[in-house]
Amino acid sequence: MKKLEQIYEGKAKKVYLTDNPDYVIVEYKDDATAFNGLKKGRILGKGVVNNRVSNHLFKLLESKGIPTHYVQEISDRETIVKRVEIVPVEVIVRNIAAGSLSKRLGIAEGTRLEPVVLEFCYKNDALGDPMINDYHVYAMKLATEEEIAAIKVISLKVNEILTEYMKETGVDLVDFKLEFGRFHGKIILADEISPDTCRFWDSKTGRKLDKDRFRMDLGDVEEAYADIMKRLLG
C-alpha cells in the first residue's frame, strides 16, 4: 500500500492518505502533552511503544469479537488503519478512582468502583474536552441513540477483556480512554490503547506505569512505557 500526503498532525500522531481510500497510515510520535496541551515534552521511544502496544491490544480485541480500525502494522511507528469518521465523544472507563475523578468527587485514589463507571467527554481541545452526558450527545447531534448504545456495550466488553488480560501480566487496569469511529456506517473502536490513554498500576507495588509519570513529574517515564511493552509483547 502506497503512503501519500499527510492529512493530519495531532499531539501524538500523524496521519497519511494511501492509494486505498478506505485506509490511512498512522505514524506515532514521541511528543508528549498533558493537561490539554499546557504541559509539553518528549518521551523517548513513546511512539514505538504506543504503536506496538495498541496494535497488540487491538488484535487481542479483534480475536474476541470487538470491531476495531486495525489493519496492519508496517513498522515500529506506523500502522495501516481503516479511515473512520471519528465520533467526537471520548469514553472514559473507570475501574479504580484516580486522577480527575478523585479530585472532582472526593473519592480517595485507589478506591475500587462498583459498578464500573462510564464517562463521556466532548472531544474538543478548545473547550478542554468537557464532560457531557447522553442528552448532550443527542442535543448536539454528536451520535445517535443506537450509536451510543453500541459504544457503551463495546466499551464495557473491552474493559472485561483488557482487565483480565492485564491482570495476567501483573498490571491493574485503573481507567482508560476509548474513541470510536464510523466505518461504512458501522461503529468501530479507533485511536489507540496505550500508556498514553490508560492508567496502568503494578498489581503488587501500585507503581504507575503510564503517562501519569510524565504528568506528575515522577521520573522514569521511558522505563515505565518500556516495562508495559515488555510485559505485553515479551
N, C-alpha and C positions, 0 to 999 in steps of 0.2 A: 504494500500500500504506500502510495507516494505522499510525503509530507509537503504541504503547500504553505500559504502565507499564514502568519499569526493573526488571530482574530480577537484575542482577549489576553490580558495580563492582570491577574489579581494579586493578592497579598502573598499567596503561596504557590500559585501555578500559572503557567502559560498554556494557551490552547491554540492549536493549529488546525486548519482545514486539511482534508485529504482529498484524493481523487474519487472517493466514495461519499456522496452527500449524507449518508446515514451515519458516518463515523468521523470522529476527530481524534487528534493526538493531544494528550495532556502531558505536560512536562512539569515536574515538581522542582521547586526552588528551595534554596537553603535560607531564604529570607524568613524572618520571624517577626510577628507582631502580636501585641496583646492590648487589652482594654480598648477595643475598636480602633486600633492603629495608633494609639497615643504612645505606646512603647514599641520601639523598633530595634531589630538586631539581626544577627545571623547565628544559626545553629549548624555548624559544620557537619555535612553528611545527612542533614534532616530530609532533604529531597529524596535521597535514596531510600532511607528508612520508610518514609511515608508512602512512597510509591510501592515498594515491595510488600510492606505490611498490609496496605489497603488491598492490593491485588490478592494476597494470600487469603484475607478475610472475605473478600468478595467471592472468591472461588469456593470457599467453605460454605458461604450462604447460598450460592447457586446450587450446590450439591444437596442442600436441604430444602430446595424449592422456592427460595427468595429470588425474585427477578431483579437483576442489577444491570448497570451500564457497562460492566466489564466485558472486554472483548479479548485483548491480548497484550501482554507485557512485551515491549520490544527493546527495552534497555533498562539499566538500573534506575533511570529517572523518567522514562517515557512509557506511556501505555495508550493503546488504542481503546477508545470507549465509544459507546453509542452517543450520537448527538441528540441530547434531550432538550426540551424546553423546561428549564428549572421552575418548579413551583416555589414562589417566594415566601415559603413558610418553613422555617427551621424547626425541627423537632428535637427536643432535649429529653432524653430518657434518664431518669434518676433512680438508682437503687439505694444509694447511701447519701446522706446530706453532706454537701460540701459547697465551696465557692459561694456564688451569689445566692443560692437557696438558703444557706445557713445565715448569711448576713440579712437577707430580706425577711425571713420568718423567725429568726432567733432560734433555729434548731441547731443543736451542737453538731459540729463537724464529726462525721463518723457514725451518726445515728442511722440505723438501717430503716428504710422507708417501706412500710407495708400498708397498702399495696404500692407497687411501683408507680412513680409519678411521671406523667407525660406533660411537658410544657410546649407551647408554640411561641415562636418569635417571628415577627415580620422581618424578612430579610431585606434590610435597608440600612446601609452603612451611615448615610447622612442623618438618620434618626436614631442611630445607636442600637439597631435591631430590637425594638421594644417588644415586650411580651404581649401577646394577644390571645384571645380565645376563639372558639369555633364561630361565634356570632360575628366577631370582627372579620374573620376569614370570608364568611358568606357575604357580609355587607360590602366588603372591599372587592368582592369578586376575585379573590386570590385562588380559590379552588372550589369545586362543587362538594355537596354533601357526600356524594358517592366517593369522590377522591379522598376526602378527609377520612371517611370510614376505612378505605383501603390503606391509607397511610398509618392509621392507628393500629390496624391488625398487623401490618408488616413490621412496624416499629416494635411492638411487643414480642413478636416472634423472633425478630433479630436479637432482642435483649435476651430471650430464653437461650438461644443458640450460643451467643457470644459469652454470656455469663458462665455457662457450663464449660465452654471451651477454654476460656481464660483461667478458670479455676484449676484446670488440669496443668497449667503452666505456672501455678503458684501466684496468680495475679487476681486481685479483686477488681471487677469492672464497676467502678463507682458511679459514673454517669458518662453520657456521650451524646454527641450531636449528629443528627442524620439530616440529609437533604434528599429530596425526591424530584424526579423529572417525568415529563410526558414523552413517551416514545411511541409513535404511531397510535396515539390515543390511550396508551396504557401507562399506568403509574408504575415506575420502577425506581429502585434505590440508586442514587447517584453520588457525586462528590467523592469523599474519602472517608475511611475509618482508620485512624492512626493516633499516635501520641499527641498530635495537634488537636484532635477532635474528641478525644476520650480522656477520662481520668482513670489511670491505672495505678493501683497501690499494691505493693508486695504483700501477699496474704499473711506472711508471718511478721514482718517488721513494720508494715504500714508505710514504707518508703515510697515516695511519689516517683513514678516512672513515666512522666508525661510533661506537657507544656507548662504545668504549674511551676516546674523548676526554673523555667525562664521568667514566667510572670512574677514569681516571688523571690527572684534572685537567690535561689537555693544552691546554685552551682551544680557541677557535674551533669549538665544538661545533655551533652553529646553522649555521655556514658549511659544515661537513663534510656535514651532513644535506642542506642545500640543494644542494650540489655533486652528491651522488648523485642527487637528483631531477632536476636539470638534465641530467645525463648520460643518464639513462634516459628521461625524458619530453620533453626538449628545452626 
